[in-house]
């Protein structure tokens, strides 16, 4: 008997980013095409931490938004009703509020919910939290080719 692939692993593997620029380590939940929950652990050895900030490393807010957009892309691309969009990229950020950040060895919990689809555009609301405290809320638009 052949084991069925884990849909959470399959969806995460579809993320096109290389390991150096992947900000979703694991999926905790996925309602394909609707919403998802994932995690990213800041390891502490990421090159950008050496300059942000020396002696006080923090995950840059723009990378927190990128993590949320990556999760939104995973959710959108897993939609069983719509074919995956080629070259899906972040094209707009709205109503972003960066309320905190993460330090090395901390695990961020990400949530994304697709709110609209129009042709090759996908809109989503996303949040990030750290130990139950909200550190990001934003709306993102992704566009495919």
Order of alpha helices (4+ residues) and beta strands (2+ residues): alpha-beta-beta-alpha-beta-beta-beta-beta
